[in-house]
Amino acid sequence: MLIPLAIGLSLIWLIGRGAPWNAKLITLAITLAVVLLIVLLERSGNWPDAFRR
């Protein structure tokens, strides 16, 4: 669980290098929203079976 989190944060950092602070916050918010959406879809049973391991 920690490795994907570290990879995600490092990607956000790499994308945000040289960007203004508000662009970094927007990138972080969008990333967290996508992760939350995926978790909610998986927990509710609406996640496609083709994406499951």
TIKOLKOL-280934 format. One record per residue: residue number from 1; residue in one letter; x, y, z of N, C-alpha, C in turn. Coordinates in steps of 0.001 Angstrom, whole numbers. Layout:
! residues N
ATOM   k r     n.x     n.y     n.z    ca.x    ca.y    ca.z     c.x     c.y     c.z
ATOM NUM a       X       Y       Z       X       Y       Z       X       Y       Z
...
! end
This chain:
! residues 53
ATOM   k r     n.x     n.y     n.z    ca.x    ca.y    ca.z     c.x     c.y     c.z
ATOM   1 m     830   -1204       0       0       0       0     867    1258       0
ATOM   2 l    2008    1200     649    2859    2385     723    3585    2665    -591
ATOM   3 i    3939    1617   -1316    4688    1816   -2560    3844    2537   -3610
ATOM   4 p    2587    2135   -3862    1790    2905   -4824    1578    4363   -4391
ATOM   5 l    1437    4568   -3086    1280    5930   -2584    2540    6749   -2846
ATOM   6 a    3695    6161   -2576    4963    6860   -2827    5157    7138   -4307
ATOM   7 i    4797    6180   -5154    4922    6385   -6597    3983    7496   -7058
ATOM   8 g    2757    7495   -6553    1804    8546   -6929    2266    9926   -6502
ATOM   9 l    2766   10020   -5281    3254   11322   -4808    4472   11783   -5599
ATOM  10 s    5348   10853   -5962    6518   11251   -6758    6106   11687   -8156
ATOM  11 l    5088   11050   -8716    4599   11492  -10027    3981   12882   -9953
ATOM  12 i    3224   13133   -8889    2652   14468   -8709    3774   15497   -8573
ATOM  13 w    4815   15142   -7835    5944   16059   -7664    6637   16318   -9001
ATOM  14 l    6847   15254   -9799    7513   15422  -11092    6673   16256  -12051
ATOM  15 i    5368   16029  -12050    4485   16810  -12920    4473   18265  -12481
ATOM  16 g    4503   18479  -11164    4367   19832  -10637    5645   20637  -10565
ATOM  17 r    6775   20061  -10937    8034   20813  -10865    7952   22029  -11775
ATOM  18 g    8246   23171  -11247    8211   24401  -12022    6819   24978  -12199
ATOM  19 a    5813   24284  -11692    4444   24783  -11806    4131   25646  -10585
ATOM  20 p    3226   26590  -10742    2819   27390   -9581    2122   26518   -8527
ATOM  21 w    2079   27018   -7301    1549   26217   -6194      89   25854   -6395
ATOM  22 n    -691   26740   -7025   -2113   26412   -7209   -2296   25300   -8243
ATOM  23 a   -1404   25214   -9235   -1471   24110  -10194   -1121   22795   -9512
ATOM  24 k    -193   22828   -8568     143   21620   -7815   -1040   21160   -6970
ATOM  25 l   -1736   22112   -6359   -2908   21762   -5554   -4018   21174   -6418
ATOM  26 i   -4211   21732   -7594   -5230   21209   -8509   -4863   19796   -8953
ATOM  27 t   -3591   19577   -9271   -3133   18243   -9665   -3347   17244   -8536
ATOM  28 l   -3028   17638   -7331   -3228   16770   -6176   -4706   16460   -5966
ATOM  29 a   -5556   17469   -6085   -6992   17271   -5882   -7577   16343   -6941
ATOM  30 i   -7175   16511   -8188   -7681   15651   -9257   -7211   14219   -9057
ATOM  31 t   -5945   14048   -8680   -5415   12709   -8443   -6153   12018   -7308
ATOM  32 l   -6376   12727   -6215   -7099   12137   -5090   -8546   11814   -5461
ATOM  33 a   -9162   12656   -6281  -10538   12397   -6714  -10610   11140   -7579
ATOM  34 v   -9637   10953   -8450   -9623    9756   -9299   -9416    8507   -8447
ATOM  35 v   -8498    8564   -7495   -8259    7421   -6611   -9512    7112   -5805
ATOM  36 l  -10152    8125   -5271  -11371    7933   -4497  -12484    7340   -5353
ATOM  37 l  -12616    7799   -6583  -13629    7271   -7491  -13385    5787   -7771
ATOM  38 i  -12135    5414   -8010  -11807    4020   -8277  -12118    3147   -7058
ATOM  39 v  -11751    3637   -5877  -12028    2864   -4656  -13530    2712   -4446
ATOM  40 l  -14283    3776   -4653  -15738    3698   -4477  -16381    2754   -5487
ATOM  41 l  -15913    2790   -6731  -16449    1876   -7741  -16140     423   -7386
ATOM  42 e  -14948     180   -6905  -14573   -1184   -6555  -15366   -1683   -5354
ATOM  43 r  -15521    -843   -4346  -16243   -1249   -3127  -17732   -1466   -3388
ATOM  44 s  -18302    -704   -4324  -19731    -832   -4595  -20053   -2003   -5524
ATOM  45 g  -19020   -2620   -6101  -19251   -3764   -6982  -19457   -3378   -8424
ATOM  46 n  -19263   -2127   -8769  -19454   -1668  -10145  -18175   -1710  -10977
ATOM  47 w  -17075   -2151  -10383  -15793   -2231  -11095  -15869   -3374  -12100
ATOM  48 p  -15468   -3155  -13351  -15547   -4228  -14363  -14688   -5438  -13983
ATOM  49 d  -15220   -6615  -14253  -14495   -7842  -13929  -13204   -7966  -14726
ATOM  50 a  -13137   -7371  -15893  -11942   -7456  -16730  -10748   -6747  -16076
ATOM  51 f  -11002   -5798  -15177   -9925   -5052  -14524   -9464   -5706  -13227
ATOM  52 r  -10157   -6762  -12802   -9783   -7425  -11552   -8705   -8458  -11815
ATOM  53 r   -7923   -8695  -10784   -6886   -9727  -10909   -7424  -11064  -10529
! end
